[in-house]
Amino acid sequence: MDKPVNGSLNPFDGLEDDEDETRFPEAPLHERPPPNQIEQHWKAMDSIMQSKVTDPFSLEDFRGHLTSIEKQIIKEKPSSSGRTGDCLEFVLSENVIESVYVFSTRQKVYGKEVRIMLLRFFAEVFSRSAQPVLIHQQVLRPLSRLLRACEGTRDPELSSALVPLLHHICILMQENQSLLDLFFINAKVHLQSKFLIFTELVLHMHEVSDVGNRARDALLLCLSLAAQLPGSNLSRFIAVDCNFCQVLATGLSALYSELPTSVEITLDEWQSVLPVIEGAVPELKRFNQALGFCNSVLQMAPKVVCDMVLTLVKEGFLQQVLGPALFQSSEDAATFATAYLVVFLGQISNVALMREFLRYVVVGQYDRAPVLSRLIQNISSSNDKLCAITLELFYVIVDFNCEDVMLELLLRFAPFEPIFDG
């Protein structure tokens, strides 16, 4: 088998045939970098790497040279023949990226800083370069080693550089599905290591930050990719072999536990308690964000993942968390739990998730007592707030125009008079 040109692992075109380089026309002079500029930056970096960096000035010099190489790669355009540009070719032939990674492992003082530089270098080049960069072995190998080195990190600075890189890789995989083969390992290895990109993103799923937003977007890209590849093992990995579904469902339970069971509020006559509670409970925004993400997952994920998520939401959140909250003996706590439920129902757009919530409210039980019966009892409560918010809940439920719900309400609870005596 012929060797790939420039060590390329191009999964789209297969392995290229060796060809005489003289057949490629040289790039026009105006497209070339200044003579020896990238070589000069590399020589300066190599000189710094020969010794341990112990002062911030040398670190900044190193950063400046790496950034200059990054900019040269980004602004370089591939030739019309598809040949790798001179700058990228030089970086590949000199194994620059591998050398920088090795350098980061030898630094005791600034090792983390150099890894962050390299993570940002990858993110910038992958997102802005006009040439395919990721397909080259001289890029993929140090990238894989760097991701392994950062595995499981909780360092905020590393995470702020790592997650955007993973997001860019997910975008590239969405655009070119064959790239998945470079990161998803079908062989029998440690389950969490089969798709390191995905398992790292799960760690940041519930964060309220730009890092969390990027992580959730990247996870949705992976789920969409899995839905487009029904014959692959990716769907099973997400549903069964990694903890994504469990973290998603248990995250709802954890965030719900942070919601207050009562807040001092003042109402005018006939004023709805709902908008007042929404404004008085800032923690509700974070829960709604998690519920919205769960809703998006169910819209985009393959069926096997959706089934697992719905099962865990039903058994782990509705039955174990929401049910006990609605049955609290404190009327104030029950008022807030009911109000939260009204807010949740207004957030859900996925039919399957809405079905689970409505099914639990209408036919579900807690401690052998029907949830619906308890809610109807609350209407006659002496607590005006509990009565009002329960009526608002039924208004929302009825407004869904769900036939099964309406039949349940009418046949079980409507006070029909008998037509015939005896």
N, C-alpha and C positions, 0 to 999 in steps of 0.2 A: 504494500500500500504506500502511496506517495505521502510525503510529509506535508503538513499544511504550511502555507506560506506565512512567514513571520510568526510561526507558532500559533496560528489562529485556530480557534475551536469553533468556527462558524457553524452553528447548527442549522442554518437556513440553506446554504448552498452545498453542504457537504465538504469534503476535503478537496481542495483545489489542486489541479495538476501543476507540477513544476514547469515554469516557463522561463524563457530567456528574458532577463530584465531589460535588455536593450530594445525590446519591442515596445516598451512603454515610453511615450514622449515625456520629456522633462517638463516640469511645471514652469509656466512663464515666470520671468524674473520678478515681476511685481507681486507674485503670489508667494514667493519664497521669504523666509525670515531673513533678517540681516545676517551676513556671513558669520558663522561660528558663534552666533549669539546663544543659542540653546546649549552648545557645547561649553561655553564659558560659564553659564549658570550651573551646569552639571559639574564642572571641575571645581567650582567654588563650593558646591554642596558636598562633593566627595572629600574635599579638604577638611571641611567641618566635621564630617562623619568619621574621619580617621582618629579623632580624639573625642573624649567625653565632653558634652556640653554642660558647663557648670555655671554659666552666667547668662542673663537674659539677653545680652547684646548679641552673642553668638546665635542664640535661638531665633532672634528676630532676623538676623542675616539669613539663616537657614529658611525661615518662613518666606522671606522676600524672594529668594531664588526659586523655591518650589512654586510660589504663586506666579512668577514670571514664566516658568515652564508650562504651568496650567493655562495661562492666557495664550501662549503660543499655540498650544494644542487646540484650544477653543476656536481661535480665529482662523485656523488653517482649514482650507477647503480641500476635499479629495479631488484628485484629477478626474477628468471625464472618463478615463479608462477604469476607474475604480481603485487605482493603486493607492496604497497608504501614503499619506503626506509625509514630507521629509521630517518634520518635527516629531510626529508620532512614531515614525520609523526609527528615529534616533533613540527615543525613550524606550522602545521595545528592544532594540538591538543591544543597548547598554544595560538593560534590566534595571532601569532607574527606580521603578516603583517597588520592586522586590528589595532593592538596597535600602530604600527609605524605611520599609517595614522592619527589616532586620535591625536597622539603626535604632528604631523605636524600642525594640526589645532589649537593647544593650544600655539604655539610658535609665539610670536610677533616679535622677533628679527631674528630668523633663520628659520621661517616657510617655506620660499621659498626654502632654501637650503635642508631642510629635504624632501620636495616634490620632488626635483630634484634627491636626493639619491634614493628615492623610485621608481621614474620613471626609472632610470637606473638599479635598482635592477630587476624590472620586465623585462626590455629589455634583460638583460643578462641571466636571468633564462629561459625566453621563448625561446631564440634563441640557448642556449647551453645545457640545461638540457636534459638528456637522458630519463627522466620520463615525462609523461603528467602532467603539472602543472596547466594550465589554467582551467581545468575542475572542480577544487575543489571550493566549495562555499567560503571557507575561503580565497581563492585567488581572486575569481571573485568579491566578494562583496567590498573589499577595492579598487580593481582596478577600479570598476565602480564609486565609490565615488571620487577617485582621478581624474579620467577623467572629472567628472562633475566639480570638483574644478578648473581644468585647462581650462575649456571650454572658448573659445574665447580669450585666452591669446595672447598677442603680445610681451610678454617679451622674448627677444632673448635667454636668458639662459634656461628658461622653455621650449621654443620651440625646442631648440637643444637637449633636453632630451625627450620631448614628441613625436616628429615626428618619431624618430627611433623606439620607442616603438610601435606606431601605425603601422609602416611598418612591424614590426615583427608579430604583430597580424594579419595583412592582409595576410602575408605569411602562417600563421597557418590556416587561414580560407580557403585559396586556396588549401592547402593540405587536409584539413578536412572540407568539406562544411557545415557540421552540426554545426560547431562552430558559423556560422552566426546567429543561433537562440539565442545565448547568447548576441548578440550586436544589432541586428536589431529588433526593436519593431514593431509588426504588429498592436498593439492596437491603438486606436485613442488618440494620444498624440500630443503635439506641434511638428509640422512637422520637424523642424530642430533637434529635440531631438530623432527622430526615429532611426537614425543611426549616433550617435555622432562621431564615428571614421571618417566617410566619410566627414561630414561637417567641422570637424577640419582640415582635410587635404586640403580641398578646400581653406582655408585661406592662405596656403603657395604655392598655385599652380604656381604662376608666379615669385617666388623668385629665384634669381640667386645665389645659394649657395648650400652647401651639403644638408641643410635642404630642400630646394626646390626640389633638385633631388630625395631625399627620398620620399617626399610627392607625386611627380608625379609618381614615380614607384609604390607607394602604391595605388594611385588612379587607375592606370591601372590594378592592381591586382583586385580591387573591380569591375571594369568594366568587366573584363574577367569573374569574378565569376557571375556577373549578366547575362552575355551572356550564361553561362552554366546552368542557372536556369530560363528558360523562363517562367515558371509557377509561379514564386515568385513575390512579390510586390516590390522587390529591383529595378527592371528596371524603374518602374513608379516613384519611389521615386527619383531616380537620374535624370530622364528626366523632371519631373513636380514639385515634392514636395520640392526639394532643389534648390539652385541657382548655381549648378555646370555648367550647360550649359551656363547660362548667364555670369558667371564670365569668362568662357573659351573664349566666343566670344567677350565680351567687353574688355577683356585683350588684344586681338589683336588690337582693335581700340586704346586703351590707349597707347600701345607700339608703334604703328605706328605714333601717334601724337608726339612722342619723336624723330622721325627721322628728321634730318635736311632737309630743302628744297633746300639748296645749300651749297656747299663747294668749296673753291678755289682749282681747280685742273689744272694741266698742262699736255697736251697730245702731244705725238709725232705724226707725220703724219700717218694716217691710224690706229692709236692705238685705240682699243676698250675702251670705257669709263667705261664699266662694272667692270673690275677688279680694276680699279683705285678708283671707288666709293666704292666698297666693302672694300678696304683697308683704305679708308679715313673716313668711317662711322662705328665706333665701336658699336654704338647703334643697328646696323643691326643684330649683332650676337644675341642679346637678343630677337629681334623679331623673328628671324629664329628659336630660341629655342622654343618659344611659338607656332609658326606655326608647327614645327615638333611634338610637343606634341599633338596639335589638330589633326594632321595627324595620330598619333598613337592611339588616342582615337577612331577615325573613323574606324581604322583597328580592334579594339578589342571590342568595345561597342556593346550592343544589338541594334536592329534596331530602337526602339523607341527613344533611346538616340541619335543615329546618325541622325535621321530625325530632331530632335530638334536642334542639333548643326548646321547642314547644313542650316536650316532656319534662325537661328540667324546670322550665318556668312554671308549669302547672304543679309539679310535685314539690319543688323547692321554694317557690315564691308565693304562689296563690294559696296553697294548702298550709304551708308552714309559717308564713309571715302575714299575708293579708288577712286570712281567716281569723287568726287570733286577735289581730288588731281590731277587726270589726266587732268582735265579741267581748271587748274589754268592758269591765263593770263600770268604769268611770264614764259618765256621759260626755264629759269634755273630750276625753281620749277617743271615744266612739265617734264624736262629731268630726274631729280632725281626720280620723281614719276614713270616714265616709267622704269627706271633702277631697281627700287625696285620691280616692277611687274615682270621683267625678272628673278630676283633673286628668287622671291617667286615661280614662275612656275618651277624653277629648284629644289626646295626643296620638292615639293609635290609628293607623290607616291600613295596616296589613289585615286582611280578612281572617287569616288563620289565628293570628294573635288576638284579635277582637273576639273571635269565636271562643277561645279558651277563657277569656275574662268573663264574657257573658254567661258561658256555661257554668262557670263556678258560682257566679252570683245567683243564677236562676235555679240550678239543680244541685249545686255543690253543698257539702256539709262540713261543719266543724264540730268535732266532739259529738258526732251523731245528731247534731241539731242542724236543720236546714238553714242555710245562709239567708235565703229569701224570707223565711218566716221571721228571723231576727230583725231584718231590715223593715218589714211591715210593722212589727211591734214598735220600732223606733218612731214611726209616724205619730203614734199616740203618746209619745213621751211628753212629760211636763217641761222638758228642756226645749225652749223655743228654737235654739240654734240647731239641735239634733233633729228636731222635727222638720225644720225648713230645709236643711241640707239633704235629708233623706228623700223628701219630696222632689228636690232638684235632681237627685240621682235617678229616681223613677222617671222623671220627665226626660232625662237624657236617654235612658234605656228604651223607653217607648218611642222616642224620636228616631231610633234606628230602624224602625219598621221591620223588625225581624219576626217572621211568622211564628217560629218555635217559641220565642219569648212571649209573644202576645197570647198564644194558646195556653202556655203555662200559667200566665197571670190570670187569664179569664177562667180557665177550667178549675184551678185550684183555689183561687182567692176571691173571685167575684161573688157577691152575695145574691145568687139567683134564688128566686122564690119558686117553689114547686108549682107546676102547671095544674096537676090533678091532685085532689086530696085522696087519701087512702091508698 
